[in-house]
Amino acid sequence: MKPNGKVQPGTANPAAILCLSLSMLLASLGTSIANIALPALAQAFDVPFYRVQWVVGAYLAALTLTAILAGRLGDRFGYREALAAGLLLFSLASAICGLATGLWMLIAARMAQGAGAAFLMTLAIPLMRETTTSARTGRMMGFLGTMSAVGTALGPSLGGFLLGASGWRSVFLVLVPVGVLSMVLALRVLPRGEAGTASPMISFSAIRDAGVARKLLANLLVAAVMMTTLVVGPFYLALALKLPEAMVGLVMSAGPVISILAGVPSGRLVDAWSARSVLTLGLAALMAGALALAAFPPAFGVAGYVAAIAILTPGYQLFQAANNTDMMASVQAQQRGVVSGLLSLSRNLGLIAGSAGMGAVFAVAVGTDAFETASSDAISNGMRLTFLIAGISMVAALWIVRRKGVEPGHAGA
């Protein structure tokens, strides 16, 4: 570390890791913490539920649409500076959300908050690559995955506590001090970017030659499968297995808990082996887990569901740690922001595909979209077909990333 407190590129620094971890945590919290407040918001603003759903939709739309821009600005003006700007935007928008006097003011502020979150989620990856040693890159990427899982899992419980204790405004205002702290840390401990450095957009040929396009497509397919578990799982547990709501929530929490525990070990495996080997292992586990979700729950009930999730979720963390590490090493240093933005974009598109596309597959397989009226056998058949297709998509993802391509040297790594 330099005498002025700045961490030099390539050196692991606890304060820098804390800053980037908080950034990833905030972006994930922003996604999940508001959902539980939707009924309270509908009552507070006296609007129908379909309108208040834009509070969530606006955030996700801005997060998706801004990801590549965030990476581009980071490449152009420096990752530290762009991250600090994103943290400032996120913090200000969170404050406006908490002070909003009308629904449309809240929705507009949520769009700004989502745009800020795009900087946090996108730039944490190349910054972690810059501020840690090469031998520890994998585990630090795994740690970012853990923090993302923590934010997603923590959001509903933290939001519910704040909602009951001090009302819906606190759900947004709680993010402000954490955002400000992260911004101060970013300016104090992260390496200063080089403003004005030439940063051409990554070309299509470079995307093809470095295998970036194939890994982006695999990232999309993996995200779609993970979203499918969140969309289909609750219906199967509640309607086919007849579990009460509290039990459904407990069973569904198994995935986030396993994801939190698997993040850092997955990264360590990347460092010990190679990104390509762990990438293959992760996709194989995802394929096995998806096929297990098609076969185990109808045969073994709740135990079968949890067992299948215990195969699928570590595969997801293995894939994420390996894919992020490999992609950051496959492109020039000044293009890592754009590539990280493409990663965020492909993941978000995959979440949309999983929610809409695989949800539609489930409805067709069940035979109706009025799931409450469907029989347990129909729900089980829908579960089986949906995850059979999910497993086939993981076979496709494995074939895509294992295809022989032109792999250039790790320029700028």
N, C-alpha and C positions, 0 to 999 in steps of 0.2 A: 504494500500500500504506500502511496505517496505521502509526504509529510502533511499535505493539506487535507488528508482524509479521503481523497479519491482512491478508489480501487483501480489498479491497473488491469488492462485486458489480460485474460488468461489466468488470473489468480482468484482462488476461492475466497470470498469474504462474507462473514455471517450477516453483516448489515445489508449488503447488496442482495443476498439471498432472501432475507426478511422482506425487503422492499418488493422484490419481484413476486414472492409468495403472496404477500398481501394484495398485490395488484391482481393476480389470478383469482384469489379468494373473493375480492370485491366484484369482479366481473361475473363470477358464478353466483354470488349472493344476489346480485342485481337481477339475475334471471329467475331465481327461485323464491326470493323472499316476498315478492309482491302477490304471488298467486293466492296465498291464504287470506289476503286482505280484500279480495274482490267482492265478497258479499257485503263487507262493511262499507266499501266504497260505493257500491250500488245504493245502499241505504243512505249514506251521507250525502250523496249528490242527487238522490231521488231519480235514478235513471234505471232502465232495464238492464239485465245482466249482459246482453249481447253488446251493449255499448261499452260497458266497463271492461270487457275483455280486451279492448284496445290498449289498456294500460300494460298488459303483457305483450300483445302483438306489436305495439309501437317499439318497444325495447328490442325485441328479437329482430324486427325488420331493420332497424338502424344498425344493430350489431352486425347483421349479415352484409348490408350494403356498404358499410364503412370499412370493412376489414382490409380490403386491398389498398384503399386510400391511406389507411393508417400505416400499413407497411411501407408504402411508397414514400410517405412523408418522413418516416423513420430512416429509410435509406438516404433520402435527400438531405435532411437537416440534422441527423443524428438521433440514435435511438433514445438516449437519455432525455434530450430536449422534447422529443415527440411524446415520450411516456409521461413526462411531467405535465405537458399541455393536456394530455388525455386525462390525467388524474385531476387537474384543475377543472376541466369541463365536467367530469364525472361528479366531483364534489359539489360544484355550483348547481348542477342539475339536480342532484339529490336534495340539496337544500330547497330548491324551488318546488320539487315534488312535495316535500313535507309542508310547505307553506301555501300550496295551491288552493285557490278559492273556487275553482270550478273544474269540471272534468276535463275539458279541452285544454286548459292550462296544464293540468297534470299529465295528459297524454303528450303534449308538446315537450314538457320537461323530461318525460320518459324517453322520448326519441333522442333528446340531447344526451341523456344518461347512457342510452344504448350506444350512441356514437362514441362517447368517452370510453365505454367498456370495450369497444373494438380496439382502441389503442392499447388498453391494458392487456387484453387477452392475446393480441397479435404480437406486441413488442416484447412481452416477457420472454418469449422463446428465443429470439436472436440475442437479447441482452444476457440471458442465462448462458448462452453459448459463448459470449464474449467475456463474461466475468467469472468463469470457472475454468479449471484446468481441463485439458482434453481428456485426461484419464477419468475425470468425474462427470463428464457431460451427460452420460446416460442416466446416472442416478439423479442428477439435478433435473433432467427432463421428466423422470419418473416422479420426482417430488412436486413439480408443477402439476402433473396429472393428479397427484394426491390432493393438492390444494384445491384444484377444480372440483374434485369429488366432495371434498369437505364443504365447500361453498354450496354446492347443489344439495347436499344432504342436510346442512345446517339451516338453510333458508326457511323451510316450512316451520321447524320447531322454534327458531329464533323469532320469526315473524309472528307465530301464534302467541308466544310469550309477551312480546311487545304490544301486540294488538290488545290482549287482555289487560295489560298493565297500564298502558297510557294512550291507547287509541292508534288509528291507522297512520297518523302523521309520523309517529316514532319509527315506523317500519322503514321509512325513507331517510329520516334525519339521523338514524344510527350509523348510516354509511358515511356521513360527512366527516367526522373526526378521523376515521380510519383512512379516508381518501386524502385528507390534508397531511396526516402523518406520513403516508406513503410518498406524497409529493415532496415533502421536505427531505425524506431519506433519499429519494431519487436524485435530487439536486446536490446532495452532500456526498453520496458514496458511489454513485454509478460513474463509469468513465465518460468523460465529455466527448460528444460526437463532433465530427468535423463538418461544420456547416459549409455548404457550397460544393462538397465533393461530388464529382460527376457520378450519377447513378442512373444509367439507362434502364428502362424497363426490361425485365427479363424477356428474351425473345422466345418465340414458339420453338425454334430449333434447339435452343438451350434447354427448354422444358422437356423436349423429346429426348435429347441426347443424354441428359442427366437422369433420366427415368422419373422426373418430377411428375409428369402427367399420369403415369401409371400409379404412382404412390398417392396422388390426389384422388384418383378414381377409387382406389382401394379404401382410402380414408372416408370417402362418401358412402361406400357400401357398408363399411363397419359402423359408421354413425347411424345409418338407417336400421341396421339390425339392433343396435342398442336402444334406439327409440322404440322399436317394435316391442321390446320387453316392457317398456313403460306404458305403452298404449294397450296392448293385448293382455298383459299379465293381470291387471286388476279385474278385468271382466272375467277371466278364467277363474281366478281365485274366489271371486264373490258369487258368480252365477253357476259355475260348474261344480266347484267344491263347496259352495254354500258357506263360506267363511264370513263371520261378522266383520264389520268395517275395521274395528281395532286390530283384528288378526290380519286382515289384508295389509294394513299399513305396516305391521310388524314383519310380515313375510317379505313385503316389498323393500324393506330397509336392509335386507340381507345383501343386495347388490351394492349399494353405496358403501356399506361397511367393508365388504370384501375389497372394493375398489380402493378405499382409503388404505387398507393394509397392504395391498399388492403394489402400490405405486413405486415406492423407493426400491424394494427388492427387484422389481422389473427393470428399473434403471441400472441397478448394480449388475444385473445379468448382461445388459447391453455392454457395459464397460468391460466385463470379464470375458465375454465371447465376442460377438460382432453384431452390428445392427442388423445385417442381412439375416443372420441365423435366428436372432430373436424375433425378427419380423415374421419369418416363416413359422416359428413356434407359436407366436401369438395368433396368427391367422388359423393355424391348425386347431388351436384351442377354441377359437371362436366358432369354427366349423363344427367341432365336436359338441360344443355347448349348445349351439342352435339346434342341431339334430337331437341332442338329448332333451331339449325343451319340447320337441315334437313327440318324443317317445316316452320319457320318464313320467311326467305328471299324470297322463291318463292311466298309467300302470301303477304308480306309487303315491299319487296324491301330492300333498304338501311336501313330503320328504323328497319326492322326485323333482319337484319344481326347484327346491332349494339346492339340491345336488347339481342340477343342470346349470343353475345360476353360478354355482361355485366353480364350474368349469369355464363358463362363458366369460365372467367378469375379469379374472386374471388374464385371460387371453386379450381382452380389450386393453388392459394396462400394459401388457407386453408389447402389443402392437403400437400403442401411442408412444411409449418411450423410444422404441426402435425407429419408428417412422419419423418422428420429430428430429431425433438425433441424426439420422441418415440424410434427411432432406437439408438440414442446416449445413452438413458437411459436403453436400453434392453441388452446391452453387457458390458463386463468388461472394465474398464477405459483404460487398455493397448491395447485394440483391437479396439478402436474407429476410429483410423486412417484407418485401413483396411476396416472397415464397411463403412466409409465415401467414401473411394475409390470405393467400390462396388456400392454405391449410384451414384457416378459420372459415373461409367461404365454403369449401368443400364439406367441412363438418356440418355447418349449418344447413346446407342444401340436403345433406344426408338425413339430418333430423327432420326436415320437412318431408322428405321422401318417405321416411319411416312412418311418420305420423299420418300422412295422407295416403300414400300408396299402399303400404302394408296394412294400414287400417282398413282400406277398401278391400284388400284381399281377404282379410278376416271376416268382414261383413258378407262378402260373396260366399265364402265357405260356410258361414253360419246359416245363410239363407235369408237373413233379414238384418236391417240395421236397428231394429227394435230389440236389442239384445235381452231386455228384461223378460220378453215373452218367449224367448227361445228355450229349448230343452237343454239339459246338461249335456246330452250326447251331441247336440248340434254345436254347442260352445266348444266341446272337446275336439270335435272334427275341425272346427275353425282354427283352434290352437295348433292342431297337428299339421294342417296344410300350410298355415302361415309360417311356422318355423321350419318346415321342410324346405320351403322356398328360401327362407333366410339362410339355411345351411347351404343350399345350392349357390346362393350369392357369395358366400364365403369361399366356396370352392373356386368360383370365378375370380374372386379377389386374390386368392393364393396363386392361381394361374397367371394373373395379370402381373403381380410383382416378381414372379419367378421367371418371366420371359427374359430371354437374353436381349440386352440392349447395349447401345454404345455408352459405356461408363467412362467419362473423362476423369482426369485426376482431380483431386479435391482442391481446386484452385481457391485460394483465399482462405482455406480452412485453418 
